[in-house]
Amino acid sequence: MLLHGFPLFWWTWRRQIATLSEAGYRVIAMDLRGYGGSDHTPEGYDPRTMAADVAGVLRCLGIDEAVIVGQGWGGVAAWSAAVLEPEVVTAIAAVSMPHPRQLRSATMTNRRQRAAMRYALGFQLPFYPERSLTRGDAARVQALLQTWSGDPSWLDEPTAAAYRAAFLRWPTAHTAVEYHRWAGRSSLRTDGLRYMSLMEAPVQRPVLQVHGLADPMILASSVDGSEQYVRADYRRVDIDAGHFPHEESPDEFAAALLPWLSDIHA
């Protein structure tokens, strides 16, 4: 199961869908709640609900368990499902996303990481983030994709147009921002503290950590330490890419993912 991040949708995995299918795997790429063709509900943009959504989709499809590959917010969903819904998780591949507790620690202690995520502070405001993301036919979406990439050459005009068009489907701008609002506002609330407490439980499934060395949004150093939360096989592969390694370097990404999957299913 492939889970996208912000500000993408399922189509971001188009190359991996082909590669994994050719390798003999059944592939599911779902839109996260509030994106693309998924329901745009008034609430439910927290990691516990994300994990439940993953489990619910798999059960509806009659699948007992799956490898969860998640990038960005999809990586948060993967980490969360491994702890909160372990019965449906074979293994996880977290792309451009440390363990949530490790990211919290890095954000609190590393000035550079706090500065990198400063954009999320603006998302706490009402109304303005949605307007800024949709203004000019979602020009800011394209700008974010370019800024967070190590090499933005992957983002040609047709690709950028596809992401901008998907984000303009109302209320995607609002629901996508709600994930960030939950993260910001829950840091001192009971629901957020409860989630972080639950995530102290070790991950008992194999983990592949894929990270772009040139990621300006999640620093490579912020990933260090994620392994302490894993009590199974943990592997880390750093790729010469930014925040979207599966888009920027799909061949290198496949070279990291496929051997790991083969070992899991051996």
C-alpha positions in Angstrom: 0.0 0.0 0.0 1.4 3.3 -1.1 0.6 6.5 0.8 1.4 10.0 -0.5 2.3 13.1 1.4 1.6 16.8 1.2 0.8 18.3 -1.3 0.5 15.2 -3.5 -2.1 12.6 -4.2 -2.1 8.9 -5.2 -0.7 9.7 -8.7 2.7 10.5 -7.2 3.3 6.8 -7.1 2.7 6.2 -10.9 6.2 5.0 -11.6 6.3 2.8 -8.5 2.9 1.3 -9.4 4.4 0.1 -12.7 7.7 -1.1 -11.2 6.1 -3.0 -8.3 3.5 -4.6 -10.6 6.1 -5.7 -13.0 7.9 -7.3 -10.0 4.8 -9.3 -9.2 3.3 -7.3 -6.4 -0.3 -6.3 -5.9 -0.2 -2.5 -5.5 -2.7 -0.2 -3.8 -2.2 3.6 -4.0 -4.8 5.4 -2.0 -5.6 9.0 -1.5 -5.3 10.1 2.1 -8.5 11.4 3.7 -9.2 14.9 2.4 -7.2 14.4 -0.9 -8.2 13.4 -4.4 -11.0 10.9 -4.6 -11.2 10.2 -0.8 -13.8 11.6 1.4 -13.2 15.2 2.5 -14.6 14.9 6.0 -15.0 17.7 8.6 -12.5 16.0 11.0 -10.2 12.9 11.2 -6.9 14.5 10.2 -4.9 13.0 13.1 -2.4 10.0 13.0 -4.7 7.7 14.9 -7.4 8.2 12.4 -4.9 7.9 9.5 -3.8 4.5 10.9 -7.5 3.4 11.2 -8.1 4.5 7.6 -5.2 2.3 6.4 -6.5 -0.7 8.3 -10.1 0.0 7.1 -9.2 0.2 3.5 -7.2 -3.1 3.6 -10.0 -4.9 5.4 -12.6 -3.6 2.9 -10.4 -5.0 0.1 -10.2 -8.4 1.9 -6.5 -8.0 2.5 -5.2 -9.4 5.8 -1.9 -7.4 5.9 0.3 -5.4 3.6 3.6 -3.6 3.4 2.9 0.1 3.9 5.1 2.6 2.0 4.5 6.2 3.0 6.1 9.5 2.1 5.8 12.6 4.2 2.4 12.5 6.0 2.0 9.1 4.4 5.1 8.1 6.4 3.4 9.3 9.6 0.5 7.0 8.7 2.9 4.1 8.1 4.7 4.6 11.4 1.3 5.0 13.2 -0.3 1.9 11.6 2.8 -0.2 12.6 2.1 0.7 16.3 -1.7 1.2 16.4 -2.9 -1.3 13.8 0.0 -3.9 13.7 -2.2 -6.8 12.7 -2.6 -5.4 9.2 1.1 -4.4 8.8 3.7 -6.7 7.3 6.4 -4.1 7.3 6.7 -0.3 6.6 8.9 1.9 4.4 9.0 5.4 5.8 10.0 7.9 3.1 11.1 11.4 4.1 9.7 11.0 7.6 11.4 10.0 10.8 9.5 8.2 13.6 7.0 10.8 15.0 8.7 10.9 18.4 12.1 11.4 16.8 10.7 14.2 14.6 9.2 15.9 17.7 12.6 15.7 19.4 14.5 17.1 16.4 12.0 19.9 16.1 12.4 20.8 19.8 16.2 20.7 19.9 17.4 21.6 16.4 17.0 25.2 15.3 17.6 24.3 11.6 14.8 21.8 11.7 12.4 24.3 13.3 13.3 26.8 10.7 12.7 24.2 7.9 9.2 23.6 9.2 8.3 27.2 9.7 5.8 27.1 6.9 3.6 25.0 9.1 3.2 27.9 11.6 1.4 29.9 8.9 -1.0 26.9 8.4 -2.3 27.4 11.9 -4.1 30.6 10.8 -7.7 30.4 9.7 -8.6 30.9 6.0 -5.3 32.4 4.9 -3.5 29.1 4.2 -6.3 27.8 2.0 -6.4 31.0 0.0 -2.6 31.1 -0.4 -2.5 27.5 -1.6 -5.3 28.0 -4.2 -4.5 31.5 -5.4 -3.2 31.7 -9.0 -4.5 28.2 -9.9 -2.5 26.8 -6.9 0.8 28.3 -7.9 2.0 27.9 -4.3 1.6 24.1 -4.6 4.1 24.1 -7.5 6.4 26.4 -5.6 6.5 24.1 -2.6 7.2 21.1 -4.8 10.1 22.9 -6.4 11.4 24.4 -3.1 11.4 21.1 -1.3 13.1 19.2 -4.1 16.8 18.6 -4.3 16.6 19.0 -8.1 13.2 20.3 -9.3 13.8 19.3 -12.9 11.4 16.3 -12.3 8.6 18.8 -12.0 7.8 19.5 -15.7 4.7 21.5 -16.6 2.3 18.6 -17.2 3.3 17.1 -13.8 2.9 20.4 -12.0 -0.4 21.0 -13.7 -1.7 17.6 -12.5 -0.8 18.4 -8.8 -2.2 22.0 -9.0 -5.5 20.7 -10.5 -5.9 18.1 -7.8 -5.3 20.6 -5.1 -7.9 23.0 -6.6 -10.6 20.5 -6.0 -12.4 22.1 -3.0 -12.1 21.5 -0.1 -8.7 19.8 -0.6 -6.8 22.9 0.3 -8.6 23.1 3.6 -8.5 19.4 4.5 -4.8 19.1 3.6 -4.0 22.0 5.9 -6.0 20.3 8.7 -3.3 17.7 9.1 -0.8 20.5 9.9 -3.3 22.2 12.2 -3.7 19.1 14.2 0.0 18.6 14.5 0.4 22.2 15.7 -2.5 22.5 18.1 -2.3 19.0 19.6 1.3 19.4 20.9 0.0 20.3 24.3 -3.5 18.9 24.1 -4.7 15.5 25.5 -5.1 13.9 22.1 -1.6 14.8 20.9 0.0 13.8 24.2 -1.9 10.5 24.2 -0.8 9.8 20.6 2.9 10.4 21.5 2.5 8.2 24.5 1.1 5.4 22.4 4.0 5.8 19.9 6.5 5.0 22.7 5.6 1.3 22.0 8.3 -0.2 19.8 7.6 -1.1 16.2 7.6 -4.9 15.9 7.7 -5.0 12.1 10.6 -4.6 9.6 11.3 -0.9 8.7 13.0 0.6 5.7 13.9 4.3 6.1 14.4 6.1 2.8 15.6 9.7 3.0 16.8 12.3 0.6 20.1 13.8 1.6 19.2 17.1 0.1 15.7 17.3 1.8 15.3 20.9 3.0 12.1 20.2 4.9 13.1 17.1 6.9 16.8 17.3 7.6 18.7 14.0 7.3 20.1 14.5 10.8 16.5 14.6 12.1 16.0 11.0 11.0 18.9 9.8 13.1 17.6 7.9 16.1 14.4 6.6 14.5 15.9 3.1 14.9 15.6 3.2 18.7 11.8 2.8 18.2 12.1 -0.4 16.2 12.5 -3.9 17.6 12.7 -5.6 14.2 15.0 -5.3 11.3 15.7 -1.6 10.5 17.4 -0.4 7.4 18.2 3.1 6.2 19.0 4.1 2.7 19.9 7.7 1.9 19.3 8.9 -1.6 20.7 11.9 -3.5 17.3 13.7 -3.6 15.1 16.2 -1.7 11.8 15.6 0.0 10.3 13.6 -2.9 12.9 10.8 -3.6 10.3 8.6 -5.3 9.6 11.4 -7.8 13.1 12.9 -8.1 15.1 9.6 -8.3 12.6 6.8 -9.1 15.3 4.3 -10.3 17.4 4.8 -7.1 14.2 4.6 -5.1 13.4 1.3 -6.7 16.9 0.0 -6.1 16.3 0.6 -2.4 12.8 -0.7 -2.2 12.8 -3.9 -4.3 15.6 -5.8 -2.6 14.1 -5.0 0.8 10.7 -6.3 -0.3 12.3 -9.4 -1.7 14.0 -10.1 1.7 10.7 -9.6 3.5 8.8 -12.0 1.3 11.6 -14.6 1.1 
